[in-house]
């Protein structure tokens, strides 16, 4: 398969208990306001060309050209977030979307639609001795609005790297160790 591993970051943050509104920053109207979040960057690893790619407002059309030539995109929690963010911001794709979080959580018996604590990308990667996240998604929108674009891209590329390593690990080993219990979870992904 010609796969593209990807992740997105948003322009406008979400106000939560752990991320209160700060004066001078713009926020979306909640976790379902994907259009209001906007896309600051979309980073990817093209497995066919074996290279990282960065897409922003000035070259989103190149993302669309890239995925027209590929068979699937792979992300982590992308069914619930990244795919919906792209669609709400006018970027659609007609190829298969593979969500590692959905596959892992389903294999672990997590009910569909539930987002289990302690079972995110960073925790899974670290439990399986893979590179974890390089920062916090909550700070990316403020960094973007402050003009720290390189910092946002670097963070997003870190998530792409973690997702890529996780994908390869699952393909090679047939599953992952549950970060909460240490037990093995059999997971199958298209390769």
C-alpha positions as protocol buffer text, in pm:
chain_id: "A"
residue {
  index: 1
  type: UNK
  ca { x: 0 y: 0 z: 0 }
}
residue {
  index: 2
  type: UNK
  ca { x: 109 y: 355 z: -67 }
}
residue {
  index: 3
  type: UNK
  ca { x: 55 y: 505 z: 279 }
}
residue {
  index: 4
  type: UNK
  ca { x: 84 y: 855 z: 421 }
}
residue {
  index: 5
  type: UNK
  ca { x: 117 y: 895 z: 799 }
}
residue {
  index: 6
  type: UNK
  ca { x: -22 y: 1232 z: 907 }
}
residue {
  index: 7
  type: UNK
  ca { x: -117 y: 1469 z: 1187 }
}
residue {
  index: 8
  type: UNK
  ca { x: -268 y: 1817 z: 1209 }
}
residue {
  index: 9
  type: UNK
  ca { x: -244 y: 2114 z: 1443 }
}
residue {
  index: 10
  type: UNK
  ca { x: -507 y: 2383 z: 1492 }
}
residue {
  index: 11
  type: UNK
  ca { x: -499 y: 2763 z: 1481 }
}
residue {
  index: 12
  type: UNK
  ca { x: -749 y: 2828 z: 1760 }
}
residue {
  index: 13
  type: UNK
  ca { x: -742 y: 2634 z: 2086 }
}
residue {
  index: 14
  type: UNK
  ca { x: -1019 y: 2482 z: 2292 }
}
residue {
  index: 15
  type: UNK
  ca { x: -1100 y: 2619 z: 2636 }
}
residue {
  index: 16
  type: UNK
  ca { x: -1100 y: 2337 z: 2892 }
}
residue {
  index: 17
  type: UNK
  ca { x: -1050 y: 2301 z: 3266 }
}
residue {
  index: 18
  type: UNK
  ca { x: -681 y: 2228 z: 3203 }
}
residue {
  index: 19
  type: UNK
  ca { x: -651 y: 2492 z: 2929 }
}
residue {
  index: 20
  type: UNK
  ca { x: -832 y: 2808 z: 3046 }
}
residue {
  index: 21
  type: UNK
  ca { x: -879 y: 3102 z: 2811 }
}
residue {
  index: 22
  type: UNK
  ca { x: -590 y: 3347 z: 2804 }
}
residue {
  index: 23
  type: UNK
  ca { x: -637 y: 3715 z: 2713 }
}
residue {
  index: 24
  type: UNK
  ca { x: -547 y: 3802 z: 2355 }
}
residue {
  index: 25
  type: UNK
  ca { x: -595 y: 3454 z: 2204 }
}
residue {
  index: 26
  type: UNK
  ca { x: -873 y: 3326 z: 1977 }
}
residue {
  index: 27
  type: UNK
  ca { x: -1056 y: 3005 z: 2059 }
}
residue {
  index: 28
  type: UNK
  ca { x: -1292 y: 2768 z: 1880 }
}
residue {
  index: 29
  type: UNK
  ca { x: -1636 y: 2714 z: 2033 }
}
residue {
  index: 30
  type: UNK
  ca { x: -1559 y: 2363 z: 2161 }
}
residue {
  index: 31
  type: UNK
  ca { x: -1434 y: 2023 z: 2050 }
}
residue {
  index: 32
  type: UNK
  ca { x: -1695 y: 2000 z: 1773 }
}
residue {
  index: 33
  type: UNK
  ca { x: -1620 y: 2340 z: 1615 }
}
residue {
  index: 34
  type: UNK
  ca { x: -1373 y: 2200 z: 1361 }
}
residue {
  index: 35
  type: UNK
  ca { x: -1420 y: 2490 z: 1120 }
}
residue {
  index: 36
  type: UNK
  ca { x: -1355 y: 2734 z: 1404 }
}
residue {
  index: 37
  type: UNK
  ca { x: -1036 y: 2550 z: 1501 }
}
residue {
  index: 38
  type: UNK
  ca { x: -878 y: 2605 z: 1160 }
}
residue {
  index: 39
  type: UNK
  ca { x: -566 y: 2421 z: 1043 }
}
residue {
  index: 40
  type: UNK
  ca { x: -229 y: 2572 z: 1126 }
}
residue {
  index: 41
  type: UNK
  ca { x: -28 y: 2285 z: 979 }
}
residue {
  index: 42
  type: UNK
  ca { x: -66 y: 1938 z: 840 }
}
residue {
  index: 43
  type: UNK
  ca { x: 251 y: 1729 z: 859 }
}
residue {
  index: 44
  type: UNK
  ca { x: 302 y: 1391 z: 698 }
}
residue {
  index: 45
  type: UNK
  ca { x: 542 y: 1111 z: 622 }
}
residue {
  index: 46
  type: UNK
  ca { x: 502 y: 975 z: 270 }
}
residue {
  index: 47
  type: UNK
  ca { x: 599 y: 608 z: 299 }
}
residue {
  index: 48
  type: UNK
  ca { x: 612 y: 570 z: -79 }
}
residue {
  index: 49
  type: UNK
  ca { x: 875 y: 845 z: -120 }
}
residue {
  index: 50
  type: UNK
  ca { x: 1021 y: 788 z: 230 }
}
residue {
  index: 51
  type: UNK
  ca { x: 1011 y: 1158 z: 323 }
}
residue {
  index: 52
  type: UNK
  ca { x: 847 y: 1403 z: 557 }
}
residue {
  index: 53
  type: UNK
  ca { x: 619 y: 1675 z: 418 }
}
residue {
  index: 54
  type: UNK
  ca { x: 474 y: 1996 z: 566 }
}
residue {
  index: 55
  type: UNK
  ca { x: 152 y: 2156 z: 440 }
}
residue {
  index: 56
  type: UNK
  ca { x: 3 y: 2491 z: 535 }
}
residue {
  index: 57
  type: UNK
  ca { x: -244 y: 2736 z: 383 }
}
residue {
  index: 58
  type: UNK
  ca { x: -5 y: 2819 z: 98 }
}
residue {
  index: 59
  type: UNK
  ca { x: 36 y: 2457 z: -16 }
}
residue {
  index: 60
  type: UNK
  ca { x: -269 y: 2256 z: 97 }
}
residue {
  index: 61
  type: UNK
  ca { x: -331 y: 2182 z: -272 }
}
residue {
  index: 62
  type: UNK
  ca { x: -5 y: 1983 z: -273 }
}
residue {
  index: 63
  type: UNK
  ca { x: -149 y: 1765 z: 7 }
}
residue {
  index: 64
  type: UNK
  ca { x: -452 y: 1698 z: -208 }
}
residue {
  index: 65
  type: UNK
  ca { x: -227 y: 1609 z: -504 }
}
residue {
  index: 66
  type: UNK
  ca { x: -20 y: 1379 z: -284 }
}
residue {
  index: 67
  type: UNK
  ca { x: -313 y: 1181 z: -148 }
}
residue {
  index: 68
  type: UNK
  ca { x: -463 y: 1150 z: -496 }
}
residue {
  index: 69
  type: UNK
  ca { x: -160 y: 928 z: -568 }
}
residue {
  index: 70
  type: UNK
  ca { x: -176 y: 720 z: -246 }
}
residue {
  index: 71
  type: UNK
  ca { x: -401 y: 438 z: -122 }
}
residue {
  index: 72
  type: UNK
  ca { x: -449 y: 530 z: 245 }
}
residue {
  index: 73
  type: UNK
  ca { x: -372 y: 778 z: 521 }
}
residue {
  index: 74
  type: UNK
  ca { x: -277 y: 667 z: 873 }
}
residue {
  index: 75
  type: UNK
  ca { x: -317 y: 872 z: 1188 }
}
residue {
  index: 76
  type: UNK
  ca { x: -380 y: 843 z: 1560 }
}
residue {
  index: 77
  type: UNK
  ca { x: -734 y: 936 z: 1668 }
}
residue {
  index: 78
  type: UNK
  ca { x: -783 y: 1076 z: 1319 }
}
residue {
  index: 79
  type: UNK
  ca { x: -1140 y: 943 z: 1278 }
}
residue {
  index: 80
  type: UNK
  ca { x: -1255 y: 1161 z: 1566 }
}
residue {
  index: 81
  type: UNK
  ca { x: -1029 y: 1458 z: 1507 }
}
residue {
  index: 82
  type: UNK
  ca { x: -793 y: 1503 z: 1210 }
}
residue {
  index: 83
  type: UNK
  ca { x: -1022 y: 1366 z: 937 }
}
residue {
  index: 84
  type: UNK
  ca { x: -1310 y: 1580 z: 1065 }
}
residue {
  index: 85
  type: UNK
  ca { x: -1084 y: 1888 z: 1096 }
}
residue {
  index: 86
  type: UNK
  ca { x: -972 y: 1851 z: 735 }
}
residue {
  index: 87
  type: UNK
  ca { x: -1325 y: 1802 z: 606 }
}
residue {
  index: 88
  type: UNK
  ca { x: -1463 y: 2101 z: 800 }
}
residue {
  index: 89
  type: UNK
  ca { x: -1189 y: 2315 z: 646 }
}
residue {
  index: 90
  type: UNK
  ca { x: -1258 y: 2208 z: 287 }
}
residue {
  index: 91
  type: UNK
  ca { x: -994 y: 1937 z: 252 }
}
residue {
  index: 92
  type: UNK
  ca { x: -1153 y: 1606 z: 164 }
}
residue {
  index: 93
  type: UNK
  ca { x: -1009 y: 1281 z: 43 }
}
residue {
  index: 94
  type: UNK
  ca { x: -1162 y: 970 z: -100 }
}
residue {
  index: 95
  type: UNK
  ca { x: -906 y: 717 z: 11 }
}
residue {
  index: 96
  type: UNK
  ca { x: -896 y: 478 z: 303 }
}
residue {
  index: 97
  type: UNK
  ca { x: -826 y: 632 z: 643 }
}
residue {
  index: 98
  type: UNK
  ca { x: -666 y: 410 z: 907 }
}
residue {
  index: 99
  type: UNK
  ca { x: -692 y: 518 z: 1272 }
}
residue {
  index: 100
  type: UNK
  ca { x: -436 y: 345 z: 1494 }
}
residue {
  index: 101
  type: UNK
  ca { x: -611 y: 466 z: 1811 }
}
residue {
  index: 102
  type: UNK
  ca { x: -942 y: 317 z: 1700 }
}
residue {
  index: 103
  type: UNK
  ca { x: -778 y: -15 z: 1611 }
}
residue {
  index: 104
  type: UNK
  ca { x: -580 y: -38 z: 1937 }
}
residue {
  index: 105
  type: UNK
  ca { x: -867 y: 74 z: 2159 }
}
residue {
  index: 106
  type: UNK
  ca { x: -1112 y: -165 z: 1990 }
}
residue {
  index: 107
  type: UNK
  ca { x: -865 y: -454 z: 2036 }
}
residue {
  index: 108
  type: UNK
  ca { x: -836 y: -356 z: 2406 }
}
residue {
  index: 109
  type: UNK
  ca { x: -1214 y: -369 z: 2448 }
}
residue {
  index: 110
  type: UNK
  ca { x: -1268 y: 7 z: 2477 }
}
residue {
  index: 111
  type: UNK
  ca { x: -1625 y: 99 z: 2370 }
}
residue {
  index: 112
  type: UNK
  ca { x: -1643 y: 289 z: 2041 }
}
residue {
  index: 113
  type: UNK
  ca { x: -1650 y: 665 z: 2090 }
}
residue {
  index: 114
  type: UNK
  ca { x: -1475 y: 650 z: 2428 }
}
residue {
  index: 115
  type: UNK
  ca { x: -1134 y: 819 z: 2467 }
}
residue {
  index: 116
  type: UNK
  ca { x: -960 y: 632 z: 2750 }
}
residue {
  index: 117
  type: UNK
  ca { x: -727 y: 821 z: 2985 }
}
residue {
  index: 118
  type: UNK
  ca { x: -368 y: 701 z: 2995 }
}
residue {
  index: 119
  type: UNK
  ca { x: -407 y: 529 z: 2659 }
}
residue {
  index: 120
  type: UNK
  ca { x: -302 y: 802 z: 2415 }
}
residue {
  index: 121
  type: UNK
  ca { x: -23 y: 819 z: 2160 }
}
residue {
  index: 122
  type: UNK
  ca { x: 247 y: 920 z: 2408 }
}
residue {
  index: 123
  type: UNK
  ca { x: 158 y: 653 z: 2666 }
}
residue {
  index: 124
  type: UNK
  ca { x: 137 y: 375 z: 2406 }
}
residue {
  index: 125
  type: UNK
  ca { x: 465 y: 474 z: 2243 }
}
residue {
  index: 126
  type: UNK
  ca { x: 652 y: 499 z: 2573 }
}
residue {
  index: 127
  type: UNK
  ca { x: 513 y: 165 z: 2697 }
}
residue {
  index: 128
  type: UNK
  ca { x: 647 y: 3 z: 2380 }
}
residue {
  index: 129
  type: UNK
  ca { x: 987 y: 178 z: 2393 }
}
residue {
  index: 130
  type: UNK
  ca { x: 907 y: 403 z: 2097 }
}
residue {
  index: 131
  type: UNK
  ca { x: 967 y: 781 z: 2072 }
}
residue {
  index: 132
  type: UNK
  ca { x: 689 y: 967 z: 2249 }
}
residue {
  index: 133
  type: UNK
  ca { x: 540 y: 1309 z: 2197 }
}
residue {
  index: 134
  type: UNK
  ca { x: 765 y: 1614 z: 2198 }
}
residue {
  index: 135
  type: UNK
  ca { x: 522 y: 1857 z: 2362 }
}
residue {
  index: 136
  type: UNK
  ca { x: 160 y: 1937 z: 2434 }
}
residue {
  index: 137
  type: UNK
  ca { x: -111 y: 1991 z: 2175 }
}
residue {
  index: 138
  type: UNK
  ca { x: -271 y: 2250 z: 2403 }
}
residue {
  index: 139
  type: UNK
  ca { x: 19 y: 2491 z: 2351 }
}
residue {
  index: 140
  type: UNK
  ca { x: 29 y: 2458 z: 1969 }
}
residue {
  index: 141
  type: UNK
  ca { x: -257 y: 2704 z: 1896 }
}
residue {
  index: 142
  type: UNK
  ca { x: -105 y: 2972 z: 2120 }
}
residue {
  index: 143
  type: UNK
  ca { x: 238 y: 2914 z: 1965 }
}
residue {
  index: 144
  type: UNK
  ca { x: 79 y: 2951 z: 1622 }
}
residue {
  index: 145
  type: UNK
  ca { x: -101 y: 3273 z: 1716 }
}
residue {
  index: 146
  type: UNK
  ca { x: 223 y: 3407 z: 1869 }
}
residue {
  index: 147
  type: UNK
  ca { x: 401 y: 3346 z: 1538 }
}
residue {
  index: 148
  type: UNK
  ca { x: 611 y: 3049 z: 1653 }
}
residue {
  index: 149
  type: UNK
  ca { x: 530 y: 2858 z: 1336 }
}
residue {
  index: 150
  type: UNK
  ca { x: 850 y: 2652 z: 1340 }
}
residue {
  index: 151
  type: UNK
  ca { x: 771 y: 2533 z: 1692 }
}
residue {
  index: 152
  type: UNK
  ca { x: 424 y: 2419 z: 1581 }
}
residue {
  index: 153
  type: UNK
  ca { x: 562 y: 2238 z: 1276 }
}
residue {
  index: 154
  type: UNK
  ca { x: 832 y: 2072 z: 1487 }
}
residue {
  index: 155
  type: UNK
  ca { x: 572 y: 1951 z: 1737 }
}
residue {
  index: 156
  type: UNK
  ca { x: 344 y: 1820 z: 1461 }
}
residue {
  index: 157
  type: UNK
  ca { x: 635 y: 1639 z: 1291 }
}
residue {
  index: 158
  type: UNK
  ca { x: 713 y: 1477 z: 1627 }
}
residue {
  index: 159
  type: UNK
  ca { x: 360 y: 1334 z: 1640 }
}
residue {
  index: 160
  type: UNK
  ca { x: 395 y: 1210 z: 1282 }
}
residue {
  index: 161
  type: UNK
  ca { x: 722 y: 1038 z: 1379 }
}
residue {
  index: 162
  type: UNK
  ca { x: 560 y: 874 z: 1683 }
}
residue {
  index: 163
  type: UNK
  ca { x: 265 y: 757 z: 1472 }
}
residue {
  index: 164
  type: UNK
  ca { x: 499 y: 624 z: 1202 }
}
residue {
  index: 165
  type: UNK
  ca { x: 706 y: 428 z: 1456 }
}
residue {
  index: 166
  type: UNK
  ca { x: 388 y: 294 z: 1619 }
}
residue {
  index: 167
  type: UNK
  ca { x: 248 y: 185 z: 1282 }
}
residue {
  index: 168
  type: UNK
  ca { x: 572 y: 4 z: 1192 }
}
residue {
  index: 169
  type: UNK
  ca { x: 586 y: -157 z: 1537 }
}
residue {
  index: 170
  type: UNK
  ca { x: 233 y: -294 z: 1505 }
}
residue {
  index: 171
  type: UNK
  ca { x: 299 y: -425 z: 1154 }
}
residue {
  index: 172
  type: UNK
  ca { x: 618 y: -597 z: 1270 }
}
residue {
  index: 173
  type: UNK
  ca { x: 494 y: -730 z: 1606 }
}
residue {
  index: 174
  type: UNK
  ca { x: 120 y: -775 z: 1559 }
}
residue {
  index: 175
  type: UNK
  ca { x: 20 y: -556 z: 1850 }
}
residue {
  index: 176
  type: UNK
  ca { x: 126 y: -334 z: 2139 }
}
residue {
  index: 177
  type: UNK
  ca { x: 171 y: -343 z: 2514 }
}
residue {
  index: 178
  type: UNK
  ca { x: -115 y: -175 z: 2702 }
}
residue {
  index: 179
  type: UNK
  ca { x: 39 y: 123 z: 2889 }
}
residue {
  index: 180
  type: UNK
  ca { x: -215 y: 87 z: 3169 }
}
residue {
  index: 181
  type: UNK
  ca { x: -171 y: -284 z: 3244 }
}
residue {
  index: 182
  type: UNK
  ca { x: 143 y: -397 z: 3062 }
}
residue {
  index: 183
  type: UNK
  ca { x: -56 y: -674 z: 2891 }
}
residue {
  index: 184
  type: UNK
  ca { x: -15 y: -749 z: 2521 }
}
residue {
  index: 185
  type: UNK
  ca { x: -293 y: -641 z: 2283 }
}
residue {
  index: 186
  type: UNK
  ca { x: -311 y: -809 z: 1942 }
}
residue {
  index: 187
  type: UNK
  ca { x: -374 y: -546 z: 1675 }
}
residue {
  index: 188
  type: UNK
  ca { x: -399 y: -590 z: 1299 }
}
residue {
  index: 189
  type: UNK
  ca { x: -336 y: -303 z: 1059 }
}
residue {
  index: 190
  type: UNK
  ca { x: -329 y: -298 z: 681 }
}
residue {
  index: 191
  type: UNK
  ca { x: 33 y: -303 z: 565 }
}
